[in-house]
Amino acid sequence: MANHQVYVIWTNPLFHDSLRQLLDHQDIELVGSASDFTAAVEEISRLHPDTILIEEIAEETTTSTFMKIVEKFQWDLRVVGVSLNDNQLSIFQHAQQTVGRPEDLTRLIIQE
């Protein structure tokens, strides 16, 4: 049974499809996704996921999106920006990791 719920905010369909494949793990449940920010906020409010993955397009836009999400939701939430262009994960806590293997993203989500 999955014990980590993930929601994905995406722009590019290839990004969305790639993450769906990367997140195929028994401890992770993809509870929803949207390419529209307003629709995503409504679904996130209803679903209360543990982790939100956001496709990074431009750093300043992503930072603004992170801030809006963190201010809006008050539960323990991990917000992760993912860029497939440069293999980078940007964790909202201002840490940064390089993804070397698909398992790195899974490990980031299920870590306690």
C-alpha positions in Angstrom: 0.0 0.0 0.0 1.3 3.4 -1.0 2.1 5.7 1.9 3.4 8.7 0.1 1.0 10.7 -2.1 2.4 12.8 -4.9 0.8 15.5 -7.0 2.4 16.8 -10.2 2.2 20.3 -11.8 3.4 20.1 -15.3 3.6 22.1 -18.6 5.1 19.6 -21.0 3.2 16.3 -21.6 6.6 14.5 -22.0 7.5 15.7 -18.5 4.3 14.4 -17.1 4.6 11.0 -18.8 8.2 10.6 -17.7 7.4 11.3 -14.1 4.5 8.8 -14.1 7.0 6.1 -15.1 9.7 7.2 -12.7 7.2 7.2 -9.8 6.1 3.6 -10.4 6.9 2.5 -6.9 4.9 0.5 -4.3 5.3 3.2 -1.7 4.3 6.1 -3.9 0.8 7.0 -5.2 0.3 9.6 -7.9 -2.9 11.2 -6.6 -3.3 13.8 -9.3 -1.7 16.1 -11.8 -2.6 19.2 -13.8 -1.0 21.6 -16.3 -3.2 24.5 -15.1 -2.0 26.1 -11.8 -5.5 27.2 -10.7 -6.9 23.7 -11.2 -3.9 22.2 -9.5 -4.4 24.4 -6.4 -8.0 23.3 -6.1 -7.1 19.6 -6.4 -4.2 19.9 -4.0 -6.6 21.5 -1.4 -8.9 18.5 -1.7 -6.3 15.7 -1.9 -3.7 16.9 0.7 -0.7 15.1 -0.9 2.6 14.7 0.9 4.7 15.9 -2.0 4.2 18.3 -4.9 6.4 18.0 -7.9 6.6 21.1 -10.2 8.1 21.2 -13.6 10.7 23.9 -13.6 10.5 26.2 -16.6 12.3 29.3 -15.4 13.9 29.7 -11.9 12.1 32.9 -11.0 8.7 31.5 -12.1 9.3 28.3 -10.1 10.3 30.2 -7.0 7.2 32.3 -7.2 5.1 29.1 -7.6 6.8 27.4 -4.6 6.0 30.5 -2.4 2.3 30.5 -3.5 1.9 26.8 -2.7 3.7 26.9 0.6 1.7 30.0 1.8 -1.6 28.4 0.6 -1.3 25.0 2.3 -0.6 24.5 6.0 0.1 20.8 6.3 3.6 19.2 6.3 4.3 19.3 2.6 7.4 18.8 0.5 7.6 20.9 -2.7 10.1 19.8 -5.3 11.0 21.5 -8.5 12.1 19.1 -11.3 13.9 20.1 -14.5 14.5 17.5 -17.1 16.8 19.9 -19.0 19.7 19.9 -16.6 18.9 16.8 -14.4 18.4 19.0 -11.3 16.0 18.7 -8.3 15.3 21.9 -6.4 13.8 21.2 -3.0 11.9 24.1 -1.5 14.1 24.0 1.6 16.8 25.5 -0.7 18.7 22.3 -0.9 19.6 21.1 -4.4 20.5 17.6 -5.6 21.6 16.2 -8.9 19.6 13.3 -10.2 21.9 10.6 -11.5 19.4 7.8 -11.6 15.6 7.5 -11.7 15.7 6.0 -8.2 17.0 9.3 -6.8 13.6 10.9 -7.3 11.8 8.0 -5.6 14.3 8.2 -2.7 13.6 11.9 -2.3 9.9 11.4 -2.0 9.9 8.5 0.4 12.6 9.8 2.8 11.3 10.6 6.2 
